[in-house]
Amino acid sequence: MATKHDSDLGNAALPQLVLAELMASGELERHLRALRRRHRQRRDTMIAAVREYLPGARVRGAAAGLHLMITFGFELSDVSLARAALVQGVKVQPLSWHSQRPGSPGLVLGYAASTRSEIEQGVAVLARVLPTVRG
């Protein structure tokens, strides 16, 4: 206990009391169920949009986290693709930024902070800019 106090000066009492009330009332669990449902819908929207707009892309990581990873069955610069998408207002990360070894080019797509329509529009933008970087 002393180590905890020395490392971060302890925790504020008010947030702990609020959390305890949320847990005791069941409100925290209700909120988490709603968040899970919302994120599942967003994930499913993204998977459907990838299948529709990027039919050659392979979706990975659908069961974990708030991101999807997509890979392509052909060579391209995922950095150039991410850059071209950003110019159009869609922020994605090149998969190569997260790899220590060479691998299939791809993207990391986040869905937690976007609406379902924004997700679909974003994937459509990826499909539009893909030919410009593929050559």
The first five atom37 places (N, CA, C, CB, O) and aatype in JSON, in Angstrom:
{
  "aatype": [12, 0, 16, 11, 8, 3, 15, 3, 10, 7, 2, 0, 0, 10, 14, 5, 10, 19, 10, 0, 6, 10, 12, 0, 15, 7, 6, 10, 6, 1, 8, 10, 1, 0, 10, 1, 1, 1, 8, 1, 5, 1, 1, 3, 16, 12, 9, 0, 0, 19, 1, 6, 18, 10, 14, 7, 0, 1, 19, 1, 7, 0, 0, 0, 7, 10, 8, 10, 12, 9, 16, 13, 7, 13, 6, 10, 15, 3, 19, 15, 10, 0, 1, 0, 0, 10, 19, 5, 7, 19, 11, 19, 5, 14, 10, 15, 17, 8, 15, 5, 1, 14, 7, 15, 14, 7, 10, 19, 10, 7, 18, 0, 0, 15, 16, 1, 15, 6, 9, 6, 5, 7, 19, 0, 19, 10, 0, 1, 19, 10, 14, 16, 19, 1, 7],
  "atom_mask": [
    [1, 1, 1, 1, 1],
    [1, 1, 1, 1, 1],
    [1, 1, 1, 1, 1],
    [1, 1, 1, 1, 1],
    [1, 1, 1, 1, 1],
    [1, 1, 1, 1, 1],
    [1, 1, 1, 1, 1],
    [1, 1, 1, 1, 1],
    [1, 1, 1, 1, 1],
    [1, 1, 1, 0, 1],
    [1, 1, 1, 1, 1],
    [1, 1, 1, 1, 1],
    [1, 1, 1, 1, 1],
    [1, 1, 1, 1, 1],
    [1, 1, 1, 1, 1],
    [1, 1, 1, 1, 1],
    [1, 1, 1, 1, 1],
    [1, 1, 1, 1, 1],
    [1, 1, 1, 1, 1],
    [1, 1, 1, 1, 1],
    [1, 1, 1, 1, 1],
    [1, 1, 1, 1, 1],
    [1, 1, 1, 1, 1],
    [1, 1, 1, 1, 1],
    [1, 1, 1, 1, 1],
    [1, 1, 1, 0, 1],
    [1, 1, 1, 1, 1],
    [1, 1, 1, 1, 1],
    [1, 1, 1, 1, 1],
    [1, 1, 1, 1, 1],
    [1, 1, 1, 1, 1],
    [1, 1, 1, 1, 1],
    [1, 1, 1, 1, 1],
    [1, 1, 1, 1, 1],
    [1, 1, 1, 1, 1],
    [1, 1, 1, 1, 1],
    [1, 1, 1, 1, 1],
    [1, 1, 1, 1, 1],
    [1, 1, 1, 1, 1],
    [1, 1, 1, 1, 1],
    [1, 1, 1, 1, 1],
    [1, 1, 1, 1, 1],
    [1, 1, 1, 1, 1],
    [1, 1, 1, 1, 1],
    [1, 1, 1, 1, 1],
    [1, 1, 1, 1, 1],
    [1, 1, 1, 1, 1],
    [1, 1, 1, 1, 1],
    [1, 1, 1, 1, 1],
    [1, 1, 1, 1, 1],
    [1, 1, 1, 1, 1],
    [1, 1, 1, 1, 1],
    [1, 1, 1, 1, 1],
    [1, 1, 1, 1, 1],
    [1, 1, 1, 1, 1],
    [1, 1, 1, 0, 1],
    [1, 1, 1, 1, 1],
    [1, 1, 1, 1, 1],
    [1, 1, 1, 1, 1],
    [1, 1, 1, 1, 1],
    [1, 1, 1, 0, 1],
    [1, 1, 1, 1, 1],
    [1, 1, 1, 1, 1],
    [1, 1, 1, 1, 1],
    [1, 1, 1, 0, 1],
    [1, 1, 1, 1, 1],
    [1, 1, 1, 1, 1],
    [1, 1, 1, 1, 1],
    [1, 1, 1, 1, 1],
    [1, 1, 1, 1, 1],
    [1, 1, 1, 1, 1],
    [1, 1, 1, 1, 1],
    [1, 1, 1, 0, 1],
    [1, 1, 1, 1, 1],
    [1, 1, 1, 1, 1],
    [1, 1, 1, 1, 1],
    [1, 1, 1, 1, 1],
    [1, 1, 1, 1, 1],
    [1, 1, 1, 1, 1],
    [1, 1, 1, 1, 1],
    [1, 1, 1, 1, 1],
    [1, 1, 1, 1, 1],
    [1, 1, 1, 1, 1],
    [1, 1, 1, 1, 1],
    [1, 1, 1, 1, 1],
    [1, 1, 1, 1, 1],
    [1, 1, 1, 1, 1],
    [1, 1, 1, 1, 1],
    [1, 1, 1, 0, 1],
    [1, 1, 1, 1, 1],
    [1, 1, 1, 1, 1],
    [1, 1, 1, 1, 1],
    [1, 1, 1, 1, 1],
    [1, 1, 1, 1, 1],
    [1, 1, 1, 1, 1],
    [1, 1, 1, 1, 1],
    [1, 1, 1, 1, 1],
    [1, 1, 1, 1, 1],
    [1, 1, 1, 1, 1],
    [1, 1, 1, 1, 1],
    [1, 1, 1, 1, 1],
    [1, 1, 1, 1, 1],
    [1, 1, 1, 0, 1],
    [1, 1, 1, 1, 1],
    [1, 1, 1, 1, 1],
    [1, 1, 1, 0, 1],
    [1, 1, 1, 1, 1],
    [1, 1, 1, 1, 1],
    [1, 1, 1, 1, 1],
    [1, 1, 1, 0, 1],
    [1, 1, 1, 1, 1],
    [1, 1, 1, 1, 1],
    [1, 1, 1, 1, 1],
    [1, 1, 1, 1, 1],
    [1, 1, 1, 1, 1],
    [1, 1, 1, 1, 1],
    [1, 1, 1, 1, 1],
    [1, 1, 1, 1, 1],
    [1, 1, 1, 1, 1],
    [1, 1, 1, 1, 1],
    [1, 1, 1, 1, 1],
    [1, 1, 1, 0, 1],
    [1, 1, 1, 1, 1],
    [1, 1, 1, 1, 1],
    [1, 1, 1, 1, 1],
    [1, 1, 1, 1, 1],
    [1, 1, 1, 1, 1],
    [1, 1, 1, 1, 1],
    [1, 1, 1, 1, 1],
    [1, 1, 1, 1, 1],
    [1, 1, 1, 1, 1],
    [1, 1, 1, 1, 1],
    [1, 1, 1, 1, 1],
    [1, 1, 1, 1, 1],
    [1, 1, 1, 0, 1]
  ],
  "atom_positions": [
    [[0.82, -1.18, 0.0], [0.0, 0.0, 0.0], [0.87, 1.26, 0.0], [-0.94, -0.01, 1.2], [0.56, 2.23, -0.69]],
    [[1.95, 1.23, 0.77], [2.85, 2.38, 0.81], [3.51, 2.59, -0.55], [3.92, 2.2, 1.9], [3.72, 3.73, -0.97]],
    [[3.83, 1.5, -1.23], [4.45, 1.61, -2.55], [3.49, 2.29, -3.52], [4.85, 0.22, -3.09], [3.9, 3.16, -4.3]],
    [[2.23, 1.89, -3.48], [1.22, 2.53, -4.35], [1.14, 4.02, -4.05], [-0.18, 1.87, -4.16], [1.16, 4.83, -4.97]],
    [[1.06, 4.37, -2.8], [0.96, 5.78, -2.43], [2.2, 6.55, -2.89], [0.78, 5.93, -0.91], [2.09, 7.67, -3.39]],
    [[3.37, 5.95, -2.71], [4.6, 6.62, -3.11], [4.71, 6.77, -4.62], [5.78, 5.86, -2.59], [5.33, 7.71, -5.1]],
    [[4.13, 5.84, -5.37], [4.27, 5.89, -6.83], [3.32, 6.88, -7.48], [4.05, 4.52, -7.41], [3.68, 7.49, -8.49]],
    [[2.12, 7.05, -6.93], [1.18, 7.98, -7.6], [0.36, 8.83, -6.63], [0.23, 7.21, -8.47], [-0.64, 9.44, -7.02]],
    [[0.77, 8.88, -5.39], [0.11, 9.68, -4.35], [-1.32, 9.23, -4.1], [0.12, 11.14, -4.73], [-2.14, 10.01, -3.61]],
    [[-1.62, 7.99, -4.42], [-2.95, 7.46, -4.16], [-3.97, 7.87, -5.2], [0.0, 0.0, 0.0], [-3.64, 8.59, -6.14]],
    [[-5.19, 7.42, -5.03], [-6.28, 7.74, -5.96], [-7.25, 8.7, -5.28], [-7.02, 6.46, -6.43], [-7.46, 8.64, -4.06]],
    [[-7.82, 9.57, -6.07], [-8.81, 10.51, -5.53], [-10.04, 9.73, -5.06], [-9.2, 11.57, -6.59], [-10.46, 8.77, -5.71]],
    [[-10.6, 10.15, -3.95], [-11.73, 9.43, -3.36], [-13.01, 9.56, -4.2], [-11.99, 9.93, -1.95], [-13.75, 8.59, -4.34]],
    [[-13.27, 10.75, -4.74], [-14.53, 10.96, -5.47], [-14.68, 10.02, -6.66], [-14.61, 12.39, -5.94], [-15.73, 9.39, -6.78]],
    [[-13.69, 9.89, -7.56], [-13.86, 8.94, -8.66], [-14.06, 7.51, -8.18], [-12.64, 9.0, -9.58], [-14.82, 6.75, -8.79]],
    [[-13.41, 7.13, -7.08], [-13.6, 5.79, -6.55], [-15.03, 5.6, -6.05], [-12.61, 5.51, -5.44], [-15.62, 4.54, -6.24]],
    [[-15.57, 6.61, -5.4], [-16.95, 6.53, -4.9], [-17.95, 6.47, -6.05], [-17.26, 7.74, -3.99], [-18.93, 5.73, -5.99]],
    [[-17.71, 7.26, -7.09], [-18.59, 7.25, -8.26], [-18.56, 5.88, -8.92], [-18.19, 8.35, -9.27], [-19.61, 5.32, -9.26]],
    [[-17.37, 5.33, -9.1], [-17.25, 4.0, -9.71], [-17.95, 2.95, -8.85], [-15.77, 3.63, -9.89], [-18.64, 2.07, -9.38]],
    [[-17.78, 3.03, -7.55], [-18.44, 2.07, -6.66], [-19.96, 2.16, -6.8], [-18.03, 2.32, -5.18], [-20.63, 1.13, -6.82]],
    [[-20.5, 3.36, -6.91], [-21.95, 3.54, -7.07], [-22.42, 2.99, -8.42], [-22.33, 5.03, -6.95], [-23.46, 2.33, -8.49]],
    [[-21.66, 3.26, -9.5], [-22.0, 2.74, -10.81], [-22.01, 1.21, -10.81], [-21.02, 3.26, -11.87], [-22.88, 0.59, -11.41]],
    [[-21.05, 0.63, -10.14], [-20.98, -0.83, -10.07], [-22.13, -1.39, -9.23], [-19.63, -1.28, -9.48], [-22.77, -2.36, -9.63]],
    [[-22.4, -0.79, -8.08], [-23.45, -1.29, -7.18], [-24.84, -1.16, -7.81], [-23.4, -0.54, -5.85], [-25.7, -2.01, -7.59]],
    [[-25.05, -0.1, -8.57], [-26.38, 0.15, -9.15], [-26.63, -0.68, -10.42], [-26.53, 1.63, -9.48], [-27.77, -0.78, -10.87]],
    [[-25.57, -1.26, -10.97], [-25.72, -2.0, -12.22], [-25.6, -1.12, -13.45], [0.0, 0.0, 0.0], [-25.63, -1.62, -14.58]],
    [[-25.46, 0.18, -13.25], [-25.37, 1.12, -14.37], [-24.1, 0.89, -15.19], [-25.41, 2.56, -13.86], [-24.13, 1.04, -16.41]],
    [[-23.01, 0.55, -14.54], [-21.76, 0.3, -15.27], [-21.94, -0.88, -16.23], [-20.6, 0.02, -14.28], [-21.52, -0.81, -17.38]],
    [[-22.55, -1.95, -15.75], [-22.76, -3.12, -16.61], [-23.69, -2.79, -17.78], [-23.34, -4.29, -15.8], [-23.45, -3.23, -18.9]],
    [[-24.74, -2.02, -17.53], [-25.65, -1.6, -18.62], [-24.89, -0.78, -19.66], [-26.84, -0.79, -18.06], [-25.06, -0.97, -20.86]],
    [[-24.06, 0.13, -19.17], [-23.27, 0.97, -20.08], [-22.31, 0.12, -20.91], [-22.48, 2.04, -19.28], [-22.19, 0.32, -22.12]],
    [[-21.64, -0.83, -20.28], [-20.7, -1.69, -21.0], [-21.41, -2.54, -22.05], [-19.95, -2.59, -20.02], [-20.89, -2.74, -23.14]],
    [[-22.61, -3.06, -21.71], [-23.37, -3.83, -22.7], [-23.72, -2.97, -23.91], [-24.66, -4.4, -22.08], [-23.61, -3.43, -25.05]],
    [[-24.12, -1.72, -23.66], [-24.46, -0.81, -24.77], [-23.21, -0.51, -25.62], [-25.06, 0.51, -24.22], [-23.29, -0.49, -26.85]],
    [[-22.07, -0.29, -24.97], [-20.83, -0.04, -25.71], [-20.44, -1.25, -26.56], [-19.69, 0.3, -24.74], [-20.05, -1.11, -27.72]],
    [[-20.55, -2.44, -25.98], [-20.21, -3.65, -26.74], [-21.1, -3.79, -27.96], [-20.33, -4.9, -25.86], [-20.62, -4.11, -29.05]],
    [[-22.38, -3.54, -27.79], [-23.33, -3.63, -28.92], [-22.97, -2.61, -30.0], [-24.8, -3.41, -28.43], [-22.93, -2.93, -31.18]],
    [[-22.7, -1.37, -29.58], [-22.36, -0.31, -30.53], [-21.08, -0.65, -31.29], [-22.18, 1.03, -29.81], [-21.03, -0.48, -32.51]],
    [[-20.06, -1.13, -30.59], [-18.8, -1.47, -31.25], [-18.95, -2.69, -32.15], [-17.7, -1.72, -30.22], [-18.32, -2.76, -33.21]],
    [[-19.77, -3.66, -31.76], [-20.02, -4.82, -32.61], [-20.69, -4.39, -33.91], [-20.89, -5.86, -31.87], [-20.34, -4.88, -34.99]],
    [[-21.66, -3.47, -33.82], [-22.33, -2.96, -35.02], [-21.34, -2.22, -35.92], [-23.5, -2.04, -34.64], [-21.37, -2.37, -37.14]],
    [[-20.48, -1.42, -35.32], [-19.49, -0.68, -36.11], [-18.5, -1.64, -36.77], [-18.74, 0.33, -35.23], [-18.15, -1.47, -37.94]],
    [[-18.05, -2.63, -36.02], [-17.14, -3.63, -36.6], [-17.8, -4.35, -37.77], [-16.71, -4.64, -35.53], [-17.19, -4.51, -38.82]],
    [[-19.05, -4.77, -37.57], [-19.76, -5.48, -38.64], [-19.97, -4.59, -39.86], [-21.1, -5.99, -38.13], [-19.89, -5.06, -40.99]],
    [[-20.23, -3.3, -39.63], [-20.36, -2.35, -40.73], [-19.06, -2.23, -41.5], [-20.79, -0.97, -40.21], [-19.06, -2.19, -42.73]],
    [[-17.94, -2.19, -40.77], [-16.65, -2.07, -41.44], [-16.33, -3.33, -42.24], [-15.54, -1.8, -40.41], [-15.86, -3.23, -43.37]],
    [[-16.59, -4.48, -41.69], [-16.34, -5.72, -42.41], [-17.18, -5.78, -43.68], [-16.63, -6.94, -41.52], [-16.68, -6.14, -44.74]],
    [[-18.45, -5.42, -43.57], [-19.33, -5.42, -44.75], [-18.85, -4.42, -45.79], [-20.78, -5.1, -44.34], [-18.88, -4.71, -46.99]],
    [[-18.4, -3.25, -45.35], [-17.91, -2.23, -46.29], [-16.64, -2.7, -46.98], [-17.66, -0.9, -45.57], [-16.48, -2.48, -48.18]],
    [[-15.74, -3.34, -46.25], [-14.52, -3.86, -46.87], [-14.88, -4.9, -47.91], [-13.57, -4.47, -45.8], [-14.32, -4.9, -49.01]],
    [[-15.8, -5.78, -47.57], [-16.21, -6.81, -48.55], [-16.83, -6.2, -49.79], [-17.22, -7.78, -47.91], [-16.62, -6.68, -50.9]],
    [[-17.59, -5.12, -49.6], [-18.25, -4.48, -50.74], [-17.29, -3.65, -51.58], [-19.39, -3.6, -50.26], [-17.26, -3.79, -52.8]],
    [[-16.5, -2.79, -50.94], [-15.66, -1.83, -51.67], [-14.25, -2.35, -51.96], [-15.57, -0.56, -50.88], [-13.62, -1.91, -52.92]],
    [[-13.75, -3.27, -51.14], [-12.4, -3.8, -51.31], [-12.46, -5.32, -51.32], [-11.45, -3.29, -50.18], [-11.91, -5.97, -50.43]],
    [[-13.13, -5.91, -52.3], [-13.39, -7.35, -52.27], [-12.14, -8.22, -52.24], [-14.21, -7.73, -53.46], [-12.21, -9.37, -51.81]],
    [[-11.01, -7.71, -52.68], [-9.78, -8.5, -52.64], [-9.05, -8.44, -51.33], [0.0, 0.0, 0.0], [-8.08, -9.17, -51.12]],
    [[-9.48, -7.58, -50.42], [-8.8, -7.43, -49.14], [-9.2, -8.53, -48.18], [-9.11, -6.06, -48.52], [-10.34, -9.01, -48.2]],
    [[-8.27, -8.92, -47.35], [-8.53, -9.94, -46.34], [-8.61, -9.27, -44.97], [-7.41, -11.04, -46.35], [-7.7, -8.54, -44.57]],
    [[-9.7, -9.51, -44.26], [-9.92, -8.91, -42.94], [-9.36, -9.84, -41.88], [-11.43, -8.63, -42.68], [-9.58, -11.05, -41.9]],
    [[-8.62, -9.25, -40.95], [-8.04, -10.02, -39.84], [-8.29, -9.24, -38.54], [-6.5, -10.3, -40.06], [-8.46, -8.02, -38.56]],
    [[-8.3, -9.95, -37.44], [-8.39, -9.31, -36.13], [-9.78, -8.86, -35.75], [0.0, 0.0, 0.0], [-9.93, -8.0, -34.89]],
    [[-10.81, -9.43, -36.37], [-12.18, -8.98, -36.09], [-12.63, -9.32, -34.68], [-13.13, -9.6, -37.09], [-13.56, -8.69, -34.17]],
    [[-12.02, -10.29, -34.05], [-12.48, -10.72, -32.73], [-11.78, -10.0, -31.59], [-12.28, -12.21, -32.58], [-12.06, -10.26, -30.42]],
    [[-10.87, -9.09, -31.91], [-10.1, -8.45, -30.84], [-10.01, -6.95, -31.04], [-8.69, -9.05, -30.77], [-9.81, -6.47, -32.16]],
    [[-10.16, -6.22, -29.98], [-9.92, -4.8, -29.99], [-10.96, -3.98, -30.73], [0.0, 0.0, 0.0], [-12.07, -4.45, -30.97]],
    [[-10.59, -2.77, -31.09], [-11.46, -1.82, -31.77], [-10.89, -1.42, -33.12], [-11.68, -0.58, -30.9], [-11.18, -0.34, -33.65]],
    [[-10.07, -2.31, -33.67], [-9.45, -2.09, -34.98], [-9.57, -3.37, -35.79], [-7.97, -1.67, -34.84], [-9.72, -4.46, -35.25]],
    [[-9.51, -3.2, -37.1], [-9.38, -4.33, -38.01], [-8.07, -4.17, -38.75], [-10.58, -4.43, -38.99], [-7.57, -3.06, -38.93]],
    [[-7.53, -5.26, -39.17], [-6.36, -5.25, -40.03], [-6.8, -5.82, -41.36], [-5.15, -6.06, -39.41], [-7.42, -6.88, -41.42]],
    [[-6.48, -5.12, -42.44], [-6.76, -5.67, -43.75], [-5.45, -5.8, -44.51], [-7.78, -4.79, -44.54], [-4.56, -4.96, -44.41]],
    [[-5.35, -6.88, -45.28], [-4.18, -7.08, -46.13], [-4.66, -7.25, -47.56], [-3.35, -8.32, -45.66], [-5.81, -7.59, -47.82]],
    [[-3.74, -6.99, -48.45], [-4.05, -7.06, -49.88], [-3.25, -8.19, -50.5], [-3.74, -5.71, -50.59], [-2.15, -8.5, -50.04]],
    [[-3.77, -8.8, -51.53], [-3.1, -9.92, -52.19], [-2.2, -9.47, -53.32], [0.0, 0.0, 0.0], [-1.89, -10.25, -54.22]],
    [[-1.76, -8.23, -53.29], [-0.89, -7.7, -54.34], [0.03, -6.67, -53.71], [-1.71, -7.08, -55.51], [-0.2, -6.2, -52.6]],
    [[1.07, -6.34, -54.43], [2.06, -5.39, -53.92], [1.57, -3.95, -54.07], [3.39, -5.57, -54.65], [1.0, -3.58, -55.09]],
    [[1.81, -3.18, -53.05], [1.56, -1.75, -53.07], [2.24, -1.16, -51.85], [0.04, -1.42, -53.09], [2.62, -1.88, -50.93]],
    [[2.38, 0.13, -51.85], [2.92, 0.83, -50.69], [1.77, 1.18, -49.76], [3.72, 2.11, -51.12], [0.96, 2.06, -50.07]],
    [[1.7, 0.49, -48.62], [0.63, 0.81, -47.68], [0.8, 2.21, -47.1], [0.57, -0.22, -46.57], [-0.18, 2.84, -46.69]],
    [[2.02, 2.69, -47.04], [2.27, 4.06, -46.57], [1.67, 5.06, -47.57], [3.8, 4.32, -46.39], [1.04, 6.04, -47.16]],
    [[1.87, 4.81, -48.87], [1.29, 5.7, -49.89], [-0.23, 5.64, -49.86], [1.8, 5.31, -51.28], [-0.9, 6.66, -50.04]],
    [[-0.77, 4.46, -49.63], [-2.23, 4.32, -49.56], [-2.78, 5.09, -48.35], [-2.63, 2.84, -49.47], [-3.79, 5.78, -48.47]],
    [[-2.13, 4.97, -47.21], [-2.57, 5.71, -46.02], [-2.47, 7.21, -46.24], [-1.74, 5.3, -44.79], [-3.33, 7.97, -45.81]],
    [[-1.4, 7.63, -46.91], [-1.22, 9.06, -47.2], [-2.31, 9.58, -48.13], [0.17, 9.31, -47.83], [-2.88, 10.65, -47.9]],
    [[-2.62, 8.82, -49.18], [-3.66, 9.21, -50.14], [-5.03, 9.26, -49.45], [-3.7, 8.23, -51.34], [-5.84, 10.13, -49.75]],
    [[-5.28, 8.33, -48.54], [-6.55, 8.34, -47.8], [-6.63, 9.56, -46.89], [-6.71, 7.05, -46.97], [-7.68, 10.19, -46.77]],
    [[-5.51, 9.9, -46.25], [-5.5, 11.06, -45.35], [-5.79, 12.35, -46.1], [-4.15, 11.16, -44.65], [-6.47, 13.23, -45.57]],
    [[-5.27, 12.48, -47.31], [-5.55, 13.65, -48.14], [-7.06, 13.79, -48.36], [-4.81, 13.55, -49.49], [-7.58, 14.9, -48.5]],
    [[-7.76, 12.65, -48.4], [-9.21, 12.65, -48.6], [-9.97, 12.68, -47.27], [-9.63, 11.42, -49.4], [-11.2, 12.56, -47.25]],
    [[-9.25, 12.85, -46.15], [-9.9, 12.98, -44.85], [-10.11, 11.68, -44.09], [0.0, 0.0, 0.0], [-10.84, 11.67, -43.1]],
    [[-9.5, 10.6, -44.54], [-9.66, 9.3, -43.88], [-8.31, 8.9, -43.28], [-10.17, 8.21, -44.88], [-7.32, 8.75, -43.99]],
    [[-8.3, 8.72, -41.97], [-7.05, 8.39, -41.28], [-6.99, 6.89, -40.99], [-6.92, 9.19, -39.97], [-7.84, 6.35, -40.28]],
    [[-5.98, 6.25, -41.56], [-5.7, 4.83, -41.33], [-4.19, 4.72, -41.08], [-6.16, 3.92, -42.55], [-3.45, 5.67, -41.34]],
    [[-3.75, 3.56, -40.59], [-2.32, 3.37, -40.39], [-1.81, 2.27, -41.29], [-2.01, 3.05, -38.92], [-2.46, 1.23, -41.44]],
    [[-0.66, 2.48, -41.9], [-0.06, 1.41, -42.71], [0.33, 0.24, -41.81], [1.18, 1.93, -43.49], [0.89, 0.44, -40.73]],
    [[0.03, -0.95, -42.25], [0.39, -2.13, -41.49], [1.9, -2.25, -41.33], [-0.17, -3.39, -42.16], [2.39, -2.77, -40.33]],
    [[2.63, -1.77, -42.31], [4.1, -1.87, -42.25], [4.66, -1.11, -41.05], [4.72, -1.32, -43.55], [5.76, -1.44, -40.59]],
    [[3.98, -0.13, -40.53], [4.43, 0.58, -39.33], [4.39, -0.31, -38.1], [3.58, 1.81, -39.09], [5.06, -0.02, -37.11]],
    [[3.64, -1.38, -38.16], [3.45, -2.25, -37.0], [4.16, -3.6, -37.16], [1.98, -2.48, -36.75], [3.97, -4.5, -36.34]],
    [[4.96, -3.74, -38.2], [5.62, -5.01, -38.49], [7.11, -4.89, -38.31], [5.29, -5.49, -39.91], [7.71, -3.88, -38.69]],
    [[7.71, -5.92, -37.75], [9.16, -5.95, -37.64], [9.78, -6.66, -38.83], [9.59, -6.62, -36.34], [10.95, -6.45, -39.15]],
    [[8.99, -7.51, -39.48], [9.47, -8.26, -40.64], [8.64, -7.89, -41.86], [9.41, -9.78, -40.37], [7.49, -7.47, -41.72]],
    [[9.2, -8.05, -43.03], [8.39, -7.79, -44.24], [7.18, -8.72, -44.28], [9.25, -7.98, -45.51], [7.26, -9.89, -43.88]],
    [[6.08, -8.2, -44.75], [4.87, -8.99, -44.86], [3.95, -8.4, -45.89], [0.0, 0.0, 0.0], [4.33, -7.51, -46.66]],
    [[2.74, -8.9, -45.91], [1.76, -8.4, -46.86], [1.44, -6.94, -46.55], [0.47, -9.24, -46.82], [1.32, -6.57, -45.39]],
    [[1.31, -6.12, -47.58], [0.92, -4.74, -47.34], [-0.52, -4.7, -46.84], [1.08, -3.88, -48.62], [-1.35, -5.53, -47.2]],
    [[-0.79, -3.73, -46.01], [-2.15, -3.63, -45.48], [-2.35, -2.37, -44.66], [0.0, 0.0, 0.0], [-1.5, -1.48, -44.63]],
    [[-3.48, -2.33, -44.02], [-3.85, -1.16, -43.22], [-4.44, -1.61, -41.89], [-4.86, -0.28, -43.99], [-4.98, -2.71, -41.77]],
    [[-4.32, -0.74, -40.9], [-5.01, -0.9, -39.63], [-6.12, 0.14, -39.64], [-4.04, -0.72, -38.38], [-5.88, 1.34, -39.78]],
    [[-7.36, -0.34, -39.48], [-8.54, 0.51, -39.55], [-9.23, 0.53, -38.19], [-9.52, 0.03, -40.65], [-9.61, -0.52, -37.67]],
    [[-9.4, 1.71, -37.61], [-10.1, 1.84, -36.34], [-11.56, 2.18, -36.57], [0.0, 0.0, 0.0], [-11.89, 2.92, -37.5]],
    [[-12.43, 1.65, -35.71], [-13.86, 1.93, -35.87], [-14.54, 2.46, -34.62], [-14.55, 0.68, -36.3], [-15.73, 2.76, -34.66]],
    [[-13.83, 2.59, -33.54], [-14.47, 2.97, -32.27], [-15.02, 4.39, -32.27], [-13.49, 2.82, -31.14], [-16.07, 4.64, -31.67]],
    [[-14.35, 5.31, -32.93], [-14.73, 6.72, -32.84], [-15.51, 7.22, -34.05], [-13.5, 7.56, -32.66], [-15.67, 8.43, -34.22]],
    [[-15.98, 6.31, -34.89], [-16.69, 6.71, -36.11], [-18.09, 6.14, -36.12], [-15.92, 6.26, -37.36], [-18.36, 5.07, -35.58]],
    [[-18.99, 6.88, -36.76], [-20.34, 6.37, -36.92], [-20.34, 5.32, -38.02], [-21.34, 7.52, -37.26], [-19.37, 5.19, -38.76]],
    [[-21.41, 4.58, -38.11], [-21.5, 3.54, -39.13], [-21.44, 4.15, -40.53], [-22.79, 2.73, -38.96], [-20.81, 3.57, -41.42]],
    [[-22.07, 5.3, -40.74], [-22.02, 5.91, -42.08], [-20.61, 6.45, -42.37], [-23.06, 7.06, -42.18], [-20.16, 6.37, -43.51]],
    [[-19.93, 6.98, -41.36], [-18.55, 7.44, -41.57], [-17.63, 6.27, -41.91], [-18.03, 8.16, -40.31], [-16.72, 6.4, -42.73]],
    [[-17.88, 5.13, -41.29], [-17.08, 3.94, -41.58], [-17.26, 3.53, -43.03], [-17.46, 2.77, -40.63], [-16.29, 3.28, -43.75]],
    [[-18.51, 3.45, -43.45], [-18.77, 3.04, -44.84], [-18.17, 4.04, -45.83], [-20.29, 2.91, -45.09], [-17.56, 3.64, -46.82]],
    [[-18.33, 5.33, -45.56], [-17.77, 6.35, -46.44], [-16.24, 6.27, -46.46], [-18.22, 7.75, -46.0], [-15.63, 6.44, -47.51]],
    [[-15.64, 6.01, -45.31], [-14.18, 5.91, -45.24], [-13.64, 4.75, -46.06], [0.0, 0.0, 0.0], [-12.63, 4.89, -46.75]],
    [[-14.3, 3.61, -45.98], [-13.85, 2.45, -46.77], [-14.06, 2.72, -48.25], [-14.61, 1.16, -46.33], [-13.26, 2.3, -49.08]],
    [[-15.13, 3.42, -48.6], [-15.36, 3.78, -50.0], [-14.23, 4.69, -50.5], [-16.73, 4.49, -50.17], [-13.8, 4.56, -51.65]],
    [[-13.76, 5.59, -49.66], [-12.63, 6.45, -50.03], [-11.39, 5.59, -50.27], [-12.35, 7.51, -48.92], [-10.66, 5.82, -51.24]],
    [[-11.14, 4.62, -49.41], [-9.99, 3.73, -49.63], [-10.06, 3.05, -50.99], [-9.92, 2.67, -48.52], [-9.06, 2.94, -51.69]],
    [[-11.25, 2.61, -51.34], [-11.43, 1.96, -52.65], [-11.15, 2.92, -53.8], [-12.85, 1.4, -52.77], [-10.6, 2.52, -54.83]],
    [[-11.53, 4.19, -53.62], [-11.3, 5.18, -54.68], [-9.82, 5.52, -54.84], [-12.08, 6.45, -54.39], [-9.35, 5.71, -55.96]],
    [[-9.08, 5.61, -53.73], [-7.67, 6.0, -53.83], [-6.75, 4.82, -54.08], [-7.25, 6.7, -52.56], [-5.61, 5.02, -54.51]],
    [[-7.2, 3.62, -53.84], [-6.35, 2.43, -54.03], [-5.74, 2.36, -55.44], [-7.16, 1.18, -53.77], [-4.54, 2.12, -55.55]],
    [[-6.51, 2.55, -56.51], [-5.9, 2.48, -57.85], [-4.82, 3.53, -58.09], [-6.96, 2.62, -58.91], [-3.93, 3.32, -58.91]],
    [[-4.89, 4.65, -57.4], [-3.89, 5.72, -57.61], [-2.54, 5.36, -57.04], [-4.36, 7.02, -56.98], [-1.53, 5.89, -57.49]],
    [[-2.48, 4.45, -56.06], [-1.19, 4.06, -55.49], [-0.77, 2.68, -55.96], [-1.26, 4.1, -53.98], [0.39, 2.29, -55.78]],
    [[-1.66, 1.96, -56.53], [-1.35, 0.62, -57.0], [-0.6, 0.66, -58.33], [-2.65, -0.21, -57.15], [0.18, -0.23, -58.65]],
    [[-0.84, 1.72, -59.09], [-0.1, 1.89, -60.34], [-0.8, 1.34, -61.44], [0.0, 0.0, 0.0], [-0.31, 1.4, -62.57]]
  ]
}
